[in-house]
Amino acid sequence: MEQTSGRILLVDDEAAILRTFRFCLEDAGYSVATANSAAQAEVLLLRQVYDLCFLDLRLGADNGLDVLQQMRIQAPWMRVVIVTAHSAIDTAVDAMQAGAADYLVKPCSPDQLRMAAAKQLEFRQLSARLEALEGEVRKSSAGLDSRSPTMMSILETARQVATTDANVLILGESGSGKGELARAIHAWSRRAKKTFVTINCPSLSADLMESEMFGHTRGAFTGASESTLGRVSQADGGTLFLDEIGDFPLALQPKLLRFIQDKEYERVGDPVTRRADVRILAATNRNLEQMVAENEFREDLLYRLNVIVLTLPPLRERKEDIVDLAERFLARFVKDYNRPAHGFSEAALEALRNYGWPGNVRELRNVIERASIICGQDLVDVNHLGLGDSPATSSAASAPRVGEALSLEALERAHIAAVMATSETLDQAAKTLGIDASTLYRKRKQYGL
């Protein structure tokens, strides 16, 4: 039988109530801690993350409403159920208006207690899953469907790996579907009912990354007005996806390595060691082995991450998938935007097949979304695609490829153009290319880009 998930804190100044409630909830499979005062509860909240608290409204010399207010600051994610006697129901309603999730009237039966716990923990889990899904609503795993033998082999390997807890490193160009594959691995795993949490590594400094990943306590640094869980705690029992791990701050890599090895960490400003059962997936478009050689990435961390390596091919190497993907994207976008197009003209299909797709599946998706919006007829035509406006070459046949008989200069020019086409800023393009902004400026001028 699968053990019930959830950590519960009981706060009551009556030892008999604490003992009875604890036995009842532990029999139901929950992890339970008890406190007989506000001070003891505060200490426990600093040491552990709890999903639910049953708080006695009359807590000796402490005012339950004051304790509730402090809990809302110290652990805003925690659901709080007020426990009260019949004579204090009006105060319990006040507590709910102050942020309590529900109230329970003493004396209560074991079934009432367990039902109250199950209800609040279910809400807590749904809230965590909803938070993880925000921003992902419009994303699709359609980019993983394939007729390409290479891609099909990778997907088969991914399905096999998904049933284990092995760390997986996903390599591939920007826009090739690394994030979609990571989400698919989570969905195929035994952790699928738990949370999938993404950390976008290039977006934060080392200090902010540590707080984002491991959480912090109130007052840990300027502006830390309340405690936060951190992504690791949110992913407990589920999957943590480190997107663009090559940009993970070097100064913070020892702490990441320790967490991957021991599943242990500390929140910023809190010396208490915590544990989290998290499966690690990582992805990058950078050459981590080269970064190790240049002392930009820890070798021991690389060994921990690449237990299984999956390398996604760029879209130009799975041409048999281009039309299928375009048709799926079109069907979805015309429905979303209530537009008339239901297919592509032959000329448009030919243009899609022949284009070099430097931005891979992401670029294809964006092109089709734009086309679906501006097309006011039954069939999307070439002029709706706007491929001629791209800095990349419009023909796959003319796109230089590694190993062809061409000069290094031609290959470099094509590569720089492709990276610039899929980068939001020139600084980002320079970082991807491994050169500084002044060098990129010089190269652009040299090649007329």
N, C-alpha and C positions, 0 to 999 in steps of 0.2 A: 504494500500500500504506500502511495506517495505521501511524504510528510507535508503537512500543512505549512505554508510559507507565511512568515510574518513575525516581527519582533514587537513585543508588547511591554509597556511600562505600566505598572500599577502603583498609584500614589494614594495612600490612605494611612491615617494615624491609628487605626484599629488593627492590631496584629491578627485577630481572628478573621477579619474581612480579607486581609492580604493573603493569608494562608488558604482560605476557601477559594478565592478567585484564582490564585496561582495554580492550585491543583486542578481546578476545572479547565483552565485554558491550556495547561501543559498536557492534560489528557487528550485534548483536541489536537495536539501536535504543534502548538505555538511555542516559540522561545520567549520566556517571561522573566522580567526583572522587577523587583519591588523596592519602594522607597516609603518611609514613614514620615517624611517631612519635605518641605520645599527645598531645603538646602541639599538633602540627600538626592532628591530628584535632579537638581541642577548638576551635581557631580556625575550622575549616571548619564545624563544627556551629553556631557562633555566627552565621555568615554565611548559612547556607542550611538549608533543611528537606530532610532525606533520608528516604526511605522504607525503605531497607535498607542495612545495613553488613556487609561481610565483614571480620572482625577476626582478625588473626593472634594466636594464643594466646601465642607467644613473640616479643615485640616489643622486641628489644634489651634495654635496661636496664629497660624497663617491664614490669610484670606484667599479662598480658592480662585476668586476672580483675578486677584493680583498675580497668583501663580500662573493662571491661564495666560495672562498678558505677557509674562516673562517667557513662557513656552512658545508663544507665537513669534517672539523675537529670536529666541535661541534655536528653535527647530521648526521653522515655518511650514515645512513639508509634512509634519506629523499630525495625524488626525487625533483630536482630543474629544473624548466622551466624558461628560460630567456625570458623576455619581452622586445622587442626592436622596434625602428622605422626602416623604410626602409633603411635609410642612414647608419645604424650600423650593417647590416647583417653580414659583414665580422667579426666584433668583436663578434657577437653571435656565429659564427662557432668556434672562438677561445675559447669561453666559454664552448662549448660542448666538445672540446678537453681537457678542464680543469676539466671536470666532470659533466657538466650540462646534463640533460636527453634529452632536446629538447629546441626549441625556438619558440616564438610566436611573430608575427609582428603586431604592432599597426598601425592603429586602427583595431580591430578584432571584429567579430560578436559574439553575445551570444552563438550561436551554436558552433563556433570555440573554444571558451573558455571552454564550457562544454565538448566538445569532447576531448580537450587536457587534461582536468582534469580526465575524465573517463579512458583515455588511460593510463596515468601515475599511477593512483590508482590501476588499474587492474594489471599493471606490479608489483607494490609494493606488492599487495596481493599474487600474484603468487610467488614472490620471498620469501615471508614469509612462504608460504606453502611448497615450495621446500626445504627451510632450515630445516623445521620441519621434512620433509620426508627423508632427508639425513641420511644415516646410518640405515634406516628402510626398505630399498628396499628388502633385503633378508629375512626379517622377515615375518612370516605367521600367520594367525589366525586359521590355520588348527587344532591347539591344542584345540580349543574351540568346534569343532565338536564332538559330543558324542552320544553313545548309553546308557551311564550310567544314570539311573534314578536320582541319586543325582546331577550329573553334568547338566542334562537337566533342573532340577528344578532351579538350580542356574542361568543358562542362561536365563530362563524365567523371573526370578526376576530381573535380570540385564536389560532385555529389558524394563520392566515396569518402573524401576528406571530411565532409560536413558531419558525418556520423561520429567523428572523433572530436577531441578537444585540442587537437594539434594546432599550434600557431601557423598561420598562413600569411605569406607575403605575396601580394598581387602586383605584378609589374605590367607596365604598358604605357603607351603615349597618352597625353592628356585627351580626355574625351572618349577613350576606347571602351569605357564601361566598367572600370575597376570598382566604383562604388556600388553599381548594380549587382556585380558578381558577389561582393561582400554581403549585401543584403540577402541575396539568394542562398549563400552558404548558411547564413543564420536561419533562414526560413526552412532549410532542409535539415537542420540540426535538432537535437533533443532540447535545445534552448529556445526553440521557436516561439513558445508561449511567453517567454520573458522579453526583456527590453533590448533593443538594438540601439546603441548609442554611438554617435559619430563625433570625433574631435578633429577639426580642421587644423592641422598643425601649422601651416604657414601664417595663420591669421593672428597669432598672439605672441607677445614677448615671453621670455622665460618665466618672469614673475607671474604674469597673468595666466600663462599656461599651467603653472603649478596649482594655482587656485582653481582654475577651470577643471583641471583633471582630478585633483584630490580633495577639493573643497577647502573652506577656511572657517575659523571661528569668528564670532563677533569681536570687532576691535583688533583683529590680527594685523591690519594695516589701515592706512588712511582711506576712508570711504567704505570700510567693511562694517556697515551698519547692522548687519544681521548675519547669522551663520548660514553657510550653504553646504549642500551635500557633496558636490563634486560629481563629475561624470563617472568615475569609477564606482562610487556607491550607487548611482542610478542604474548602472549596468549589472549590479550584483545578481548573479544567476543567469545573466544573459551574455551579450557580446559587445565588446568595445572595439570600434573600428577607428584606427589611426590613419586618417586620410593624408596623403603626402608626408609620410614618415621621414622622408629625407630632409624635411625642413624642421624636424623636431629639435628644439634648442639643445645644443651640445651640453650646456651646463646642467640641464635637467635629465640628461640621458641616464646617469647612474641611478636616479630614483625610479625611472621607468624600468630599467633593467632589474632592479631589486623587486619591483612589484610583479614583473613577469615571472621571476624565479620563485618568489616566496608568497605572492598574493598578499603582501603586507604593505601598508603605507601609513602616513600621518597627514592629517589636515594642516594647512598653514596656520601657525599660531597655536597648535595643540600637540603636545608631545605624546599623546596616547596613540599607541600602535593599533591599527584596525586591519581587518581582513575582508577581502571580497572575492567571491568565486566568479571570475570573469574570463571569458574566452577572448583571446587577442587575434584580431585580423588587422593587417596593415597594407598600405598600398603606396606606390610612388612611381613617378615617371623619371626618376633620377637614377644614376649608376651608383649604387651604394658601395660597391667594392672599390670603385675609384675614390669615393669620398673617404672610405677607410684609409686608403693609401695616402690621402692628402690630410689625414687627421681631422676630418670634418664630421666623422661619424664613428662611433665606438665599434670595434670589431666584435667584442663579446655580445653587444646588443644585436648586431646583425646575425650572429649565430643563433641567438634565441628567437629571432623573428622569422628566419627563413627555414623553419623545419620543413615546410612544404612551400614550394614556389610555383605560382601559376603566372604564365606570361601571356597576356592577351594580344592577339595580332591587331594591327591597325585596320581600319575599314577598307583601305585600298588593297589589302591582302585577303579580303573575304568579299570580293566583288559580287559573288552569287547572292549575298544577303542584302545588297543595297535596295533593290526594288521592293522586296518584302518588307523591309523596315520602313521605307518611305510610305508604302500603302497603309501600314499599321498606324504610323504617326498621323497620316492624313485623316484616316477614319476617326481617330480620337479627337483631333483638333477641330474638324468641321462639326462634330457633335458638341464640343465644348463651346464653340463660338457661334453655333447655329448658322454655318455658311453653306453654300450650295454645292461646292465641288465634291465629286464622288470618285475621281480617278485622275490619271495623267494622260496627256497627249503622247503620241509616239516620240515626238521631238523632245518632250520633257523627260521621258524615260531614258532616251539616248544620252541626254545631257547629264542625268544623274549617274548613269553607268560610267561615263567617260571622265567625270570630274575626279580630281586627285584626293579630295576630302582630308586636308591636313588637320582639321579639327575632329575627324572621326565621327562616331555616332552622335556625339553632342552637337557637332556642326550640322549634321544631317537633320537632326530633330529641330534645330533652330530654323533651318532653311524651310522645312516643311511647315512649321508653325506660321512663319511669315507668309508663305505662299497661300496657306489656307485662309488667312485673314484678308489678303488683298485680292484674291481670286473671286470674281463675281459671276463665274460661269460654271458649267458642269465639269470641265476638265482643266486641270492646272497645266499651263503652257510654260515654255522656256522663259518668257519674260517675267513670269511670276516668281521664278526661282532666284533670280538675281545672282547667279553664279559668276557672271562676268565681272561683277564688282569686287570679287574676292581677290586679295593679293596673291593667292595661290594660283598655280597654273590650272587652266580649265580642262585640261586633258590628261587623263592618267597615262596616256601613251607618251606624252612629253614630259611627265614628271620624273626627274632623275631618281634612280634607286641605287642603293648600295650594291656594289659589284658590277655595275654597268661600266662600259668604256667611256668614261667622262673624266674631266679634270677635277681636282680637289676644289678648285675655285667655283666651278659650276655646282658641285654638290653642296658646298658651304652656302652659296647664295640661296639655293632651293630650301635648305634646312632653316636658315635664318628667316626666310619669308614665311615658311610654314609655322614656325614658332611664333612669330609676330602675329600671324593670323588668328591664333588661338589664345593669345595672352590679352588680359584686360588692360595692361599698361606696359610701357616700354621697360620700366624697371623690372616687372615680372618676367618679361621676355629675356632680359639680360641675365636674370637669376637662373632661369631655366637653361640658358645656353652656357652658364658658367663663366660669364665675362662681366666686366663692369659696364656701367651705362655709357661711359665715354668711348669704350671700344665698340659697343653696339652702334653708337652714333657714327663712328668712323666707317664701320662696315656698311651701314645703310647708305652713306654717301658714296662709298666705293662702288656698291652694286646698284645704285640708283633705286633703292627701295623706299 
